[in-house]
Amino acid sequence: ETMTLMTDIDIPLNAVREQIKSAIHYVIQQERLATGERKIVAISEMLARQPGAGLASGYTLRPLFSYDKIKKIFTPARVLPERLTIFEQAGVVVQPDWFMN
């Protein structure tokens, strides 16, 4: 957002946010652990803006998986992604139970 708004082109913030939301479906968060190791610690889905939401709504991320640093495993948030069809259209087999166990 910031880089786009710094240009000489006058683009409304709402339009910039809609462009970002249409381009980004998932956010993968990586973190450096105390051991110095880099680890993916969260996978979230960017949700579509709700009808009637104002500019202040920004972005809504819904967690799909989080990394348990003690058990050293990923735990699902027990929700199915809204955009599960993206994988199906690409020929990627995704089992819904991956998100529920």
N, C-alpha and C positions, 0 to 999 in steps of 0.2 A: 504494500500500500504506500509506504513512505516514499519509495523510489519512484513510483508512478506519479505521485502527487508533486514531486519535486521537478518534474519536467515542465517544459513550456506549454505543453498541450493541456487544455482545460478539460479534465475528465471528472465528472461527479464521483464522489466517494462511493455512492451506491453502485455505480456502474463498475468501478474498480473491484469492489467486493464481489459482485456477481461474476465477473470474469475469473477471479481467483477461485471462487467456489465451483465454477463449472469446470475448472482445470484440475483441481486437487480433490481426490476422492478419499485418500487415506494418508495419515500422517504417522511416520515411524520415528519414534524418539529414541535416540542413542545417548548413553551416559558413560562417563568414565567412572568406574568403580574405585573404591579405596585401594584396591590392589594394582591400579593402573590399567586394568583391562577395560576395553570398551565393550559394552553390551547393549543390545536393544532391550529397552526396559518397558516400552509401551507401544501398542499399535491401536490407533484410533481411526474412526471414520468421520469425515466431515459431512455433517448433515445439511440438507437443503434448508434454506431460510423458510420459516413459517410464513404463510400468507398474512399480510398486514403488519409484519415486523418492521420496525423503524430502523433508521441508520445505526442506532446504538446497539442493535442486536449483534453486530459483528459476526463472529463465527461460532458455530456450535460443534464441538468435538465430542463424539460418544466413544468411550473406551470399548475396545473389543478384546484385547489381551493386555495383561500386565505381568511384569516379571517379579517374582517373589525372590528377593535377594537372599533370604535365609534358606528356603527350600531349594533355590536355584532351578526353578521351573516357571514356565508361563502358565498363568491361570486365565481362563476365559471369563469374560464379563457376563456370559450367559444371555447374550442377545445376538440375533442374526443381523448381519449388515443389510442396510437398505439396498445397497448396490451389489448384491450377490450375483445378479445377472451379468455384470461386467465380466466376471470370471467364466461363466457359462458361455457367453458369446465368444470368448477367446479360446474356448475349447479346454479350459482348465477345470478339472473335476474337483469340486469342493464339497466336502461332506458337512451338512448342517450340524452334525453332532460334534464337530471340532469346536464349535462355538459354545456348546452347552455343557461339556464334561468338566 
